[in-house]
């Protein structure tokens, strides 16, 4: 499993970075280990968080279908040797005779076989239940009785709050790092510069807890060891931790996980608006009445916004009363809704402010971005 590196710019942060999807690293475990967890009765918050959460974090070893995939800058993998790599996972829910484990889509994408290893070193063959490239969430299942992780509420996170990341960086199973929530509601740009249409990850948690290749699919927990995020990506100039890591909020991850378990797919809320973020320069050039918003330029196939009366040239400034200052804001707010839910879009049309009610649709299959997401076998 390989690390995909891209160069892009993170909104709200200065400069260019190399971003890495963290699923695999090509490393095997350096030293087979058994994890000893300190009892949870302690005044040390990171120790207490680790004690509560580590038993529910697993290592995921993957053997890939494509043995010829190579990491950028490295020689081709020998064609007779399957590509190997590892990531992490979180024990989410029990089922009849086993447990469901949440991980990242890019950890298991292209996997020929998946093996789960618990903190005690025991191994199980895993079955892929379902995966979703757009949310970067996947579910695997094993026939084992492992403790499930207590869930937190990612909506209640605050910037500056202590968080702990648990996973298998560079194959070092069940490593624990700590930091704070650096920002909330971040939007990540495309993970591939060759795929400009890729729907970006939105509404992710930024943290300075050290996250490295192999941490993907692992847990981001609060001081009580409750799951608040699934580690998924980093920005770095070296491909390893630079103090800028990202996690999918628990609430979004659980929503996707439950749909994968019950339906085998994730329903993606969708308005079908193609637009442009408005700033002062754009507003001046186009003679718009306000200097922030999402300017409608076109519609995707199956657009419910178009069917509801939204027109090219409309400037959307709020959704259900929440300000929309950019296209990222619009994507974020739509993602938080449910398919078939009705929302009120506040917009300017020909200089006049008005409100139009739109039904949130489901993103059509033909617009699925799976083929545009880098394969990390």
Buried (B, 14 or more C-beta within 10 A) or exposed (E): BBBBBBEBEBEEBEEEBBBBBBBBBBBEBEEEEEBEBEEBEEEEBBBBBBBBBBBBBBBBBBBBBBBEBBBEEEEEBEEEEBBBBBBBBBBBBBEEEBBBBBBBBBBBBBBEEBBBBBBEEEBBEBEBBBBBBBBBBBBBBBEBEBEBBBBBEBEEBEEEBBBBBBBBBBBBBBBBBBBBBBBBBBBBBBBBEEBEEBBBBBBBBBBBBBBBBBBBBBBBBBBBBBBBBBBBBBBBEEBBBBBBBBBBBBBBBBBBBBBBBEEEBBBBBBBBBEBBBBEEEBBEEEEBEEEBBBBBEEBBEBBBBBEBEBEEBBBBBBBEEEEBBBBBBBBBBBBBBEBEBEBEBBBBBEEEEEEBEBBBBBBBEEBBBBEBBBBBB
